[in-house]
């Protein structure tokens, strides 16, 4: 159960949202300066993982006056110090004075989560470090923004979504294409869902392939990095800077390419584009029932089948292509086109399907922390989308066809495949449902 301080704070946030129509910032008539909410109205945030993506998310949240960073957890000392500097600069601007020094730093995320003054956390670690902090944060009654892809395994995703639901915390998966990119993905999916291209027959999703075994040579471990903590539940191996770069860096590290830490392009971009395919197909609470690896014969490329007969292919141009009986819609971050072209100009009626719409993914999370409503990309949605990615990887890696039950969350008639739903974790790290 949440402590009294947490409960009263969230009650206040909810009441302030109702009172002011879920405002971005509480009005000045209530708290003085409208750009700077009183301390009781602020949302205190901790950041777990402050690499390139973590820094980007912090900069995004720094635009919201109600956000107060209180703690950073990061395994590399230079990145930890950089994130602290960024957070304290944010608060110095809030207070109209320089030199604010109120942000604590930790090498171990568990110390951050033990704080009683924390409302929410942002998790921007490598993929193999998503599940354990998410479950711990949810059980500590912290609201959560977690980067995509949601998990490293199917079982992790299911446990994460179930725990978030049980604990009643607000959770946003970082699949921001639903919110941003000029509304292109939202518009495409809304047109598809309302039958503008007829009955959907196929979907093509253009993303990279699966991750591979990690055979990088060992390098000397930098003194500023806690390499054992970076590995965490992953198998023990020697340090390499491609996995954990030295110091503050401006690139996305290559751990995404390797199986112990990620699912490759299938999960990295797949968590974006397969997510949009699921949205457009109305499958946010379900998924495919068959997955077929390429065999050079019947299946020329990775192929998914849904129970309603829709076939989804891995391949094609980057982005998502929906093909129906009356036309096509193709969408990517800088692209939205249809055939026939006039489809894009058609209006959606008031009595038709209207999809959840928000112009800013992190703003949506902040507003939902106040209102206690679901954000646009919940843990359940993130779970379902990343499961599509994992299913494809399992078919690729094992060169097989699989039958999947999206309700039972198990493979059908394949005991061996059901052993692939999760991986062993290096002690002492455990993930319990």
C-alpha positions as CSV (number, residue, x, y, z in Angstrom):
1,X,0.0,0.0,0.0
2,X,1.3,3.5,-0.7
3,X,2.4,5.6,2.3
4,X,0.2,8.5,3.5
5,X,2.5,11.0,1.9
6,X,2.3,9.4,-1.5
7,X,-1.4,8.9,-1.3
8,X,-2.1,12.5,-0.3
9,X,0.2,13.8,-3.0
10,X,-1.5,11.8,-5.7
11,X,-5.0,12.8,-4.4
12,X,-3.9,16.4,-4.7
13,X,-2.6,15.9,-8.2
14,X,-5.8,14.3,-9.3
15,X,-8.0,17.0,-7.7
16,X,-5.9,19.7,-9.3
17,X,-6.4,18.1,-12.7
18,X,-10.2,17.9,-12.2
19,X,-10.3,21.4,-10.9
20,X,-8.4,22.9,-13.8
21,X,-9.2,20.6,-16.6
22,X,-6.0,18.6,-16.3
23,X,-3.8,21.6,-16.8
24,X,-0.2,21.5,-17.9
25,X,0.6,23.8,-14.9
26,X,-1.6,24.7,-12.0
27,X,-3.1,28.2,-12.6
28,X,-1.5,31.2,-11.0
29,X,-4.8,32.0,-9.2
30,X,-4.2,28.9,-7.1
31,X,-0.4,28.8,-6.7
32,X,1.0,32.2,-7.7
33,X,3.2,32.1,-10.8
34,X,1.5,29.9,-13.5
35,X,4.9,28.9,-14.9
36,X,6.1,27.6,-11.5
37,X,3.8,25.4,-9.5
38,X,4.1,25.3,-5.7
39,X,6.1,22.5,-4.3
40,X,3.0,20.6,-3.4
41,X,1.9,20.5,-7.0
42,X,5.2,19.3,-8.4
43,X,5.8,15.8,-9.7
44,X,9.1,14.5,-8.3
45,X,11.0,12.3,-10.8
46,X,14.0,10.0,-10.6
47,X,15.9,8.9,-13.7
48,X,17.3,5.4,-14.1
49,X,19.8,5.2,-16.9
50,X,21.3,8.5,-18.1
51,X,23.0,7.7,-21.4
52,X,22.1,9.4,-24.7
53,X,18.4,8.5,-24.5
54,X,18.2,9.3,-20.8
55,X,19.6,12.7,-21.4
56,X,17.2,13.3,-24.2
57,X,14.2,12.4,-22.1
58,X,15.4,14.6,-19.3
59,X,15.6,17.5,-21.6
60,X,12.1,16.8,-22.8
61,X,10.8,16.8,-19.2
62,X,12.7,19.9,-18.4
63,X,10.2,21.9,-20.5
64,X,7.5,21.1,-17.9
65,X,7.5,23.5,-15.0
66,X,5.9,21.0,-12.6
67,X,8.7,18.4,-13.0
68,X,11.2,18.3,-10.2
69,X,14.1,15.9,-10.7
70,X,15.3,14.6,-7.3
71,X,17.6,11.6,-8.1
72,X,19.7,10.0,-10.9
73,X,20.8,6.3,-11.0
74,X,23.5,5.5,-13.5
75,X,26.4,2.9,-13.6
76,X,28.9,5.3,-15.3
77,X,30.2,8.1,-13.2
78,X,30.6,10.7,-15.9
79,X,27.1,10.2,-17.3
80,X,25.7,10.3,-13.7
81,X,27.4,13.7,-13.1
82,X,26.3,15.0,-16.5
83,X,22.6,14.1,-15.7
84,X,22.9,15.7,-12.3
85,X,24.2,18.9,-13.9
86,X,21.3,18.9,-16.4
87,X,18.7,18.4,-13.6
88,X,20.2,21.0,-11.4
89,X,20.3,23.5,-14.2
90,X,16.6,22.9,-14.8
91,X,15.8,23.7,-11.1
92,X,18.1,26.7,-11.1
93,X,15.9,28.1,-13.9
94,X,12.8,27.2,-12.0
95,X,14.0,29.1,-8.9
96,X,15.5,32.0,-10.9
97,X,18.9,31.5,-9.4
98,X,22.0,29.6,-10.2
99,X,23.8,27.1,-8.1
100,X,20.9,24.7,-7.1
101,X,22.4,21.5,-5.7
102,X,19.5,19.3,-4.7
103,X,19.7,16.3,-7.0
104,X,21.1,13.1,-5.5
105,X,23.0,10.4,-7.6
106,X,23.3,6.7,-7.1
107,X,25.1,3.8,-8.8
108,X,22.4,1.4,-7.8
109,X,18.8,2.1,-8.9
110,X,17.4,0.3,-5.8
111,X,18.6,3.2,-3.6
112,X,16.8,5.6,-5.8
113,X,13.5,3.6,-5.6
114,X,13.8,3.4,-1.8
115,X,13.2,7.2,-1.6
116,X,9.9,8.2,-0.1
117,X,9.8,11.6,-1.8
118,X,9.6,10.1,-5.4
119,X,6.4,10.2,-7.4
120,X,7.7,8.8,-10.7
121,X,10.6,7.3,-12.5
122,X,12.0,7.5,-16.1
123,X,13.7,4.2,-17.1
124,X,16.2,4.6,-20.0
125,X,18.5,1.7,-19.4
126,X,19.5,-1.0,-22.0
127,X,16.7,-3.4,-22.7
128,X,18.0,-6.2,-20.5
129,X,17.6,-3.8,-17.6
130,X,14.0,-2.8,-18.1
131,X,12.0,-5.5,-16.4
132,X,13.5,-5.6,-12.9
133,X,13.4,-1.8,-12.3
134,X,9.9,-1.6,-13.7
135,X,8.5,-4.3,-11.5
136,X,10.3,-2.8,-8.4
137,X,9.1,0.7,-9.2
138,X,5.5,-0.4,-9.7
139,X,5.6,-2.3,-6.4
140,X,7.0,0.9,-4.8
141,X,3.9,2.8,-6.2
142,X,6.0,5.0,-8.5
143,X,4.5,6.0,-11.9
144,X,6.7,5.0,-14.8
145,X,7.9,6.1,-18.2
146,X,9.9,3.2,-19.7
147,X,11.7,3.3,-23.0
148,X,10.8,0.9,-25.7
149,X,11.2,-1.9,-26.4
150,X,9.4,-2.9,-23.2
151,X,11.4,-6.0,-22.4
152,X,14.1,-8.5,-23.4
153,X,11.7,-11.5,-23.3
154,X,8.1,-12.4,-23.7
155,X,7.7,-13.5,-20.0
156,X,9.3,-10.2,-18.8
157,X,6.7,-8.2,-20.8
158,X,3.8,-10.2,-19.4
159,X,5.0,-9.8,-15.8
160,X,5.6,-6.1,-16.3
161,X,2.2,-5.4,-17.7
162,X,0.5,-7.6,-15.1
163,X,2.4,-5.9,-12.2
164,X,1.6,-2.4,-13.4
165,X,-2.1,-3.2,-13.7
166,X,-2.1,-4.8,-10.2
167,X,-0.3,-1.9,-8.5
168,X,-2.4,0.7,-10.3
169,X,0.5,3.0,-11.4
170,X,0.5,5.2,-14.5
171,X,2.8,3.7,-17.2
172,X,3.8,5.1,-20.5
173,X,5.8,2.9,-23.0
174,X,8.2,5.1,-25.0
175,X,6.7,4.3,-28.4
176,X,6.2,7.9,-29.2
177,X,5.1,7.4,-32.8
178,X,1.5,7.1,-31.5
179,X,1.7,10.7,-30.1
180,X,4.1,12.6,-32.3
181,X,5.6,12.7,-35.9
182,X,3.1,15.2,-37.0
183,X,0.2,12.9,-36.2
184,X,1.0,10.8,-39.4
185,X,0.7,7.5,-37.6
186,X,-2.4,8.5,-35.8
187,X,-4.1,9.6,-39.0
188,X,-3.0,6.5,-40.9
189,X,-4.3,4.1,-38.2
190,X,-7.6,6.0,-37.9
191,X,-8.2,5.8,-41.6
192,X,-7.4,2.1,-41.6
193,X,-9.6,1.4,-38.6
194,X,-12.5,3.1,-40.3
195,X,-12.3,1.1,-43.4
196,X,-11.1,3.7,-45.8
197,X,-9.0,1.2,-47.7
198,X,-11.6,-1.6,-47.3
199,X,-10.9,-4.9,-45.6
200,X,-7.2,-5.2,-44.6
201,X,-5.5,-8.1,-46.3
202,X,-1.8,-7.5,-45.6
203,X,0.6,-5.4,-43.7
204,X,4.3,-4.9,-44.5
205,X,6.6,-3.7,-41.6
206,X,10.1,-2.6,-42.6
207,X,12.5,-2.9,-39.8
208,X,15.9,-4.6,-39.2
209,X,16.6,-8.2,-38.4
210,X,17.2,-10.1,-35.1
211,X,20.1,-9.6,-32.7
212,X,23.1,-11.9,-32.7
213,X,25.4,-13.6,-30.2
214,X,28.0,-11.3,-28.7
215,X,31.6,-12.1,-29.5
216,X,33.2,-8.8,-28.9
217,X,36.7,-9.0,-27.4
218,X,37.4,-8.0,-23.8
219,X,38.8,-4.6,-23.1
220,X,40.1,-3.1,-19.9
221,X,37.3,-1.9,-17.7
222,X,37.2,1.9,-17.1
223,X,37.5,3.0,-13.5
224,X,34.4,5.2,-14.0
225,X,32.0,2.3,-15.0
226,X,30.5,-0.3,-12.7
227,X,30.6,-3.1,-15.3
228,X,29.2,-5.8,-13.1
229,X,26.1,-3.6,-12.5
230,X,25.8,-2.7,-16.2
231,X,25.6,-6.5,-16.9
232,X,23.2,-7.1,-14.1
233,X,21.1,-10.2,-15.0
234,X,22.9,-10.7,-18.3
235,X,25.7,-13.4,-18.6
236,X,29.1,-12.5,-17.2
237,X,31.5,-11.3,-19.9
238,X,34.4,-8.8,-20.2
239,X,33.9,-5.1,-20.8
240,X,33.7,-3.6,-24.2
241,X,33.0,0.1,-25.0
242,X,30.6,-0.7,-27.8
243,X,28.3,-2.0,-25.1
244,X,28.9,0.6,-22.4
245,X,30.7,3.6,-23.9
246,X,33.2,5.6,-21.9
247,X,31.9,8.8,-20.5
248,X,29.2,11.1,-22.0
249,X,28.5,10.2,-25.6
250,X,26.3,11.3,-28.5
251,X,25.5,8.0,-30.1
252,X,23.3,5.0,-29.4
253,X,25.5,2.1,-28.2
254,X,25.7,-1.2,-30.1
255,X,24.3,-3.3,-27.3
256,X,21.2,-3.2,-29.4
257,X,22.8,-5.7,-31.8
258,X,23.5,-8.5,-29.3
259,X,21.1,-11.1,-27.9
260,X,22.1,-10.9,-24.2
261,X,21.0,-7.2,-24.1
262,X,18.5,-6.6,-26.9
263,X,16.6,-8.1,-29.9
264,X,18.3,-6.1,-32.7
265,X,16.4,-4.1,-35.3
266,X,13.4,-6.4,-34.7
267,X,12.8,-4.9,-31.2
268,X,14.6,-1.6,-31.6
269,X,12.6,-0.3,-34.6
270,X,10.0,-3.1,-34.3
271,X,8.8,-1.6,-31.1
272,X,7.9,1.4,-33.1
273,X,6.6,0.0,-36.4
274,X,5.0,-3.3,-35.3
275,X,3.4,-1.2,-32.6
276,X,1.7,0.9,-35.3
277,X,0.7,-2.2,-37.2
278,X,-1.0,-3.5,-34.1
279,X,-2.7,-0.2,-33.6
280,X,-4.0,0.0,-37.1
281,X,-5.3,-3.6,-36.9
282,X,-7.1,-3.0,-33.6
283,X,-4.8,-5.6,-31.9
284,X,-3.7,-3.6,-28.8
285,X,-5.0,-6.4,-26.6
286,X,-4.2,-9.3,-28.9
287,X,-1.7,-10.4,-31.5
288,X,-0.8,-12.9,-34.3
289,X,-1.6,-16.6,-34.0
290,X,1.0,-18.0,-36.4
291,X,4.6,-17.0,-37.1
292,X,6.7,-18.5,-39.9
293,X,10.4,-18.1,-40.4
294,X,11.6,-17.7,-44.0
295,X,12.1,-21.1,-45.6
296,X,12.8,-20.2,-49.2
297,X,9.7,-22.0,-50.3
298,X,6.3,-21.2,-48.9
299,X,7.5,-18.3,-46.8
300,X,9.9,-16.0,-48.6
301,X,10.1,-13.7,-45.6
302,X,9.1,-13.7,-41.9
303,X,5.3,-14.0,-41.9
304,X,2.7,-13.5,-39.3
305,X,-1.0,-14.5,-39.5
306,X,-3.8,-13.1,-37.4
307,X,-6.9,-15.1,-36.5
308,X,-9.0,-12.7,-38.7
309,X,-6.9,-13.7,-41.8
310,X,-4.7,-10.7,-42.0
311,X,-1.1,-11.5,-43.0
312,X,1.8,-9.4,-41.9
313,X,5.2,-9.5,-43.5
314,X,8.6,-8.4,-42.1
315,X,10.2,-6.5,-44.9
316,X,9.7,-3.7,-47.4
317,X,10.5,0.0,-47.1
318,X,11.1,1.3,-43.6
319,X,7.7,2.1,-42.1
320,X,4.3,0.4,-42.3
321,X,2.2,-0.4,-45.4
322,X,-1.4,-1.4,-45.0
323,X,-3.0,-3.0,-48.0
324,X,-6.8,-3.4,-48.2
325,X,-9.4,-4.4,-50.7
326,X,-9.9,-0.7,-51.7
327,X,-6.4,0.7,-51.6
328,X,-3.2,1.2,-49.5
329,X,-1.9,3.5,-46.8
330,X,1.8,3.8,-46.2
331,X,3.2,5.7,-43.2
332,X,6.6,6.5,-41.7
333,X,8.0,9.4,-39.7
334,X,8.4,11.7,-42.7
335,X,5.8,10.0,-45.0
336,X,2.1,9.5,-45.2
337,X,0.6,8.5,-48.6
338,X,-2.3,6.6,-49.9
339,X,-3.6,5.0,-53.1
340,X,-6.0,6.3,-54.1
341,X,-4.5,9.6,-53.0
342,X,-7.8,11.2,-52.0
343,X,-8.2,8.8,-49.0
344,X,-6.0,11.1,-46.9
345,X,-8.4,13.9,-47.2
346,X,-11.4,12.0,-46.0
347,X,-12.9,13.2,-42.7
348,X,-13.6,10.9,-39.8
349,X,-17.2,11.2,-38.6
350,X,-18.3,11.7,-35.1
351,X,-19.9,8.3,-35.0
352,X,-16.7,6.5,-36.3
353,X,-13.7,5.1,-34.5
354,X,-11.7,7.9,-32.9
355,X,-8.3,6.8,-31.7
356,X,-6.6,8.3,-28.6
357,X,-4.8,11.5,-29.6
358,X,-2.1,13.5,-27.9
359,X,0.5,15.8,-29.4
360,X,3.4,15.0,-27.0
361,X,4.2,11.6,-25.6
362,X,5.9,12.8,-22.3
363,X,3.3,15.5,-21.8
364,X,0.6,12.8,-22.1
365,X,2.4,10.9,-19.3
366,X,2.6,13.9,-17.1
367,X,-1.1,14.8,-17.6
368,X,-2.0,11.2,-16.8
369,X,0.0,11.2,-13.6
370,X,-2.4,14.1,-12.6
371,X,-5.6,12.6,-13.9
372,X,-4.9,8.9,-13.1
373,X,-6.2,8.0,-16.6
374,X,-4.4,5.6,-18.9
375,X,-1.8,7.2,-21.3
376,X,-1.7,6.5,-25.0
377,X,0.8,3.6,-24.8
378,X,0.2,1.6,-21.6
379,X,2.3,-1.3,-20.3
380,X,-0.3,-3.7,-21.8
381,X,0.1,-2.1,-25.2
382,X,3.9,-2.1,-24.9
383,X,3.7,-5.7,-23.9
384,X,1.6,-6.8,-26.9
385,X,3.8,-4.8,-29.4
386,X,7.1,-6.1,-28.1
387,X,5.7,-9.7,-28.0
388,X,5.2,-9.4,-31.8
389,X,8.9,-8.5,-32.1
390,X,10.0,-11.3,-29.8
391,X,7.9,-13.9,-31.6
392,X,9.6,-12.9,-34.9
393,X,13.0,-13.2,-33.3
394,X,12.2,-16.7,-31.9
395,X,11.1,-17.9,-35.3
396,X,14.2,-16.4,-36.9
397,X,16.7,-17.8,-34.4
398,X,15.1,-21.2,-34.3
399,X,14.3,-21.3,-38.1
400,X,10.8,-22.6,-37.4
401,X,7.1,-22.0,-37.6
402,X,5.2,-21.3,-34.4
403,X,1.5,-21.2,-33.3
404,X,0.8,-18.6,-30.6
405,X,-2.2,-18.2,-28.2
406,X,-2.4,-14.4,-27.5
407,X,-4.8,-15.0,-24.7
408,X,-3.0,-17.7,-22.8
409,X,0.4,-16.1,-23.7
410,X,1.9,-19.5,-24.7
411,X,2.8,-21.4,-27.8
412,X,0.3,-24.0,-28.9
413,X,1.4,-27.7,-28.9
414,X,5.1,-26.9,-28.5
415,X,6.6,-27.5,-25.1
416,X,10.1,-26.7,-26.3
417,X,9.1,-23.3,-27.6
418,X,7.5,-22.5,-24.3
419,X,10.9,-22.7,-22.7
420,X,11.9,-19.8,-25.0
421,X,9.5,-17.4,-23.3
422,X,12.2,-16.3,-20.9
423,X,15.9,-16.5,-20.1
424,X,18.0,-17.3,-17.1
425,X,19.2,-14.4,-15.1
426,X,22.6,-14.1,-13.4
427,X,22.4,-14.1,-9.7
428,X,21.4,-12.4,-7.5
429,X,18.9,-10.8,-10.0
430,X,15.5,-12.3,-10.1
431,X,12.2,-11.5,-11.6
432,X,9.1,-12.8,-9.8
433,X,5.6,-12.5,-11.0
